[in-house]
Amino acid sequence: MNVCIFGDSIGKGIILDSVSKKYKSLKFDLMKPFSLLKDVSLKNYSKFGCTVTKGISIIERYAKELVGYDVALLEYGGNDCNFLWNEIALAPDKEHNPNTPIETFINTYKQAVKKIQEAGVQPVLLTLPPLHAKRFLNWVSKEVDSINILKWLGGEDMIYRWQEMYSLAIFKLSSKLGVPVVDIRSAFLCRQDLPELICEDGMHPTSKGYELIVETVCCGMTRFHKSAEQLIQC
């Protein structure tokens, strides 16, 4: 089974270095665990900062290559639900839109799934790992007015709830379109060591978090390998 991934920085394996406070690629090979699955190969088309809209353009760019794959993992939403926090900090009383409004996100994701299916490839959706709200707020407001950002949000937990809405949209989309989903989010939420799985920026997984993601996806792919008709919920 030939597998490819279209996603953002999480699909790419980006991590925040705790010392330099800069983003870098994870040292361990994210693709190595997939070699444990019999006759499975993997190629990664993920890109840092990618939204589902940009993702479609990437899918279109590699349309000819898609015919060589059996499964395409789709991992979008983290950048789509994000805001321009510097603008919010300057004008907390104004209305601000996310990078991709939720309805646009859903409709565009549908198009991405359709393009994958048109190439004769089975799409598999991935839910979003959870944010650490406090860390995320501290990160996005480190150079701007955090009080104004909090004023606009109405509460720290709003960051978490907003991002969760996009993850739930992915679940609903998988059900509506009848395509498999691997539930990354639940794999994180059931862990007592959840804070250790998320970086200082509150959004990117730590190396331990990535290990959990790969383990969860491999579990889902094993089930999918056994039954292509099965809805994956690992």
Sequence and secondary structure as in RCSB ss.txt:
>XXXX:A:sequence
MNVCIFGDSIGKGIILDSVSKKYKSLKFDLMKPFSLLKDVSLKNYSKFGCTVTKGISIIERYAKELVGYDVALLE
YGGNDCNFLWNEIALAPDKEHNPNTPIETFINTYKQAVKKIQEAGVQPVLLTLPPLHAKRFLNWVSKEVDSINIL
KWLGGEDMIYRWQEMYSLAIFKLSSKLGVPVVDIRSAFLCRQDLPELICEDGMHPTSKGYELIVETVCCGMTRFH
KSAEQLIQC
>XXXX:A:secstr
 EEEEEESHHHHTEEE TTT  EEE SS TTGGGGGSTT EEEE   TT  HHHHHHHHHHTHHHHTT SEEEEE
  TTTT   HHHHHH TTS    SS HHHHHHHHHHHHHHHHHTT EEEEE      HHHHHHHHTTTS HHHHH
HHHSSTHHHHHHHHHHHHHHHHHHHHHT  EE HHHHHHT TTGGGGB TTSSSB HHHHHHHHHHHHHHHHHHH
H TTS    
